[in-house]
């Protein structure tokens, strides 16, 4: 079974900002992740990725917020989207973007 795309969308949030969300269901987990999803979510402002969630082979689930990188505990695609949206709101608040 190959990967099945569940979500693939790009949303313009401001003249200089967009969010891109891509989530696949995969036949086998991407090690060291233990769930059946592969994903990348990014928030780009003025050409710079300021928030990103992804799971890479050998690196696992993690998130980037500004220049910080930390492990991310994946539970469901819905929770992933909610956490991503919350981080976009937090970044915008911290950087005084409406």
MONOR-V617896 format. One record per backbone hydrogen bond with DSSP energy under -0.5 kcal/mol. CO is the residue of the C=O (numbers start at 1). NH is the residue of the N-H. E is the energy in kcal/mol with one decimal. If there is no record, write none. Layout:
<<CO NH E> <CO NH E>>
This chain:
<<3 5 -0.5> <4 25 -2.8> <7 23 -2.4> <9 21 -2.9> <11 13 -0.5> <11 19 -2.6> <14 17 -1.3> <16 46 -3.2> <17 13 -2.1> <17 14 -1.9> <18 44 -2.8> <19 11 -3.0> <20 42 -2.6> <21 9 -2.4> <22 40 -2.3> <23 6 -3.0> <23 7 -1.8> <24 26 -0.5> <24 38 -2.0> <25 4 -2.6> <29 31 -0.9> <30 33 -2.2> <31 58 -2.6> <36 26 -2.2> <38 24 -3.1> <39 55 -1.3> <40 22 -2.0> <41 53 -2.4> <42 20 -2.7> <43 50 -2.7> <43 51 -1.3> <44 18 -2.0> <45 48 -2.0> <48 45 -2.8> <48 50 -0.6> <50 66 -3.6> <51 43 -2.7> <52 64 -3.6> <53 41 -2.8> <54 62 -2.1> <56 59 -1.6> <56 60 -3.1> <60 56 -1.2> <61 72 -1.7> <62 54 -2.2> <63 70 -2.5> <64 52 -2.3> <65 68 -2.1> <68 65 -2.5> <70 63 -2.9> <72 74 -0.9> <76 80 -2.3> <77 81 -2.4> <78 82 -2.1> <79 83 -2.8> <80 84 -2.5> <81 85 -2.7> <82 86 -2.2> <83 87 -2.1> <84 88 -2.2> <85 89 -2.3> <86 90 -2.5> <87 91 -2.9> <88 92 -2.7> <89 93 -2.4> <90 94 -2.9> <91 95 -1.6> <92 97 -3.4> <93 96 -1.4>>
